[in-house]
């Protein structure tokens, strides 16, 4: 199990460091916990200082997982850690603006996944293909 958690732990550290630098606002907590659960209703759920994940959304090992799973794990981790800034540290004034939390987290998911992968997961490369 430890081998399967290595990628997620490394990705989380890289992502937090990236967001610290990007926003010029350091993560204010002493630690960030990331916990994999075997039975989780969603891919993940952010809480202040604790993100819970469905096991496949955090655990990755190239011996057992498909290559595309690595990108998905990076996306989920980046999305949930982005919520530590947008949704937890800074929150909307009222519930009708909840879309802002998800919008910022979705955008930052791509930036964070790119940082986690050292530039290998550039989302915009998907749009380079000719469709006609």
N, C-alpha and C positions, 0 to 999 in steps of 0.2 A: 504493500500500500504506500510506503514512503516514496518509492520510485514514481508512483503515479501522481503524487502530490508535488513533486519537484517543479514541474513546469508551472503549475498554478501559483506556487509560492514565489518563484522567480518572476513570473508575469505580474503578480500583484505588487511586488517591490518596485519593479521597473515602472509600472504604471503610476504608482503613488509619487515616485520621484519625478516622473514626467509632468504630472499635473501640478506638483509643487512648483516646478520651474516655469511651466506655461502660465500659471495664474499669479505667480509672484506672491503666493499666499501659502505658506507651509501648512501641511496637514496638522491640525491643532491637537490631535490626540496622541498619547504616548505610544499607542499600538493600534493596529487594524487587524481584527481577527477575520479569518475566512474559514468557513466550516462546511464540509460536504455532508449531506444527509441522503440516506438511501431512498426515503419516501418524501419528496418535496413536491408540492403542487405546481410550483413554477420553476423556471430554469434557475432563478435566484431571487433573493429579496434583500434589499439594502436596509440596514439599520445603522444607527450612529455607532460606528466602531466595530460593527459585526455584520458581515455579509454571509448569509446562508445560501448554499448552492445545492441543486440536485447533483448527485455524484458525477454524472457525465459532463456537467457544465464547469467543473473545477478540476477533475482528475483526468490526466492525459499521459499516456505512455505509448510511444511509437510502436512498441512490440504488439500492442493489443488494439490500438485505435487507428482509424483511417486518417490519412494526412489532412483531409479537410476538417477533421475534428479539432485540430490544433488551432485553426483560424477561429472556429466557433468558440472555443474556450477563451481565446484572447478577447474576442468581441464581448462575451458575457462578463468577463472580469473587468474590462475597461468600462463597460456600461455601468455596472454596479458601483465601481469605485468613483466614477464621475458623479454619481448621486451623493457622494460624501461632500462634494462642493455644491452641486446644484440639486437641492432638495433637502439636504440636512444642514449644511453650514449656511447657505442662502436658501430661503424658502419663499414661495409665492404668498402674496397678500391674502388671496382667497382661493377657494377650491376650483372656481371656473378657470383659473390660470394653471391648473395642474399640467396641462399640455406643455407648458414651458419647461417644467422639470424633465419630462420625457424627451422633449425636443433637444434640450441641451445635452442630456445624457446620450441620446442617439448620435448626435454630431460628435461628441467627445469619445464615443465608443470607437469610431473610425480613427481618430487621432491617437487614442491610447493603444489600440491594437497595432497600429503602425509603429508606435514607440516600442511596444513589447517585442515585436518581431524584427527590430532593427531595420525597418524599412521594407520588409518583404510583403506586408499585407496592405499595400496601398489600394484602397477601395476604388479610387478613380481609374485604376487600370482596367477595371471591368467595363468601363465605357469606351475603351480604345478599340474594341472590336467593331468591324463594319457590320451593320445590320441589313444592308441592302445589297 
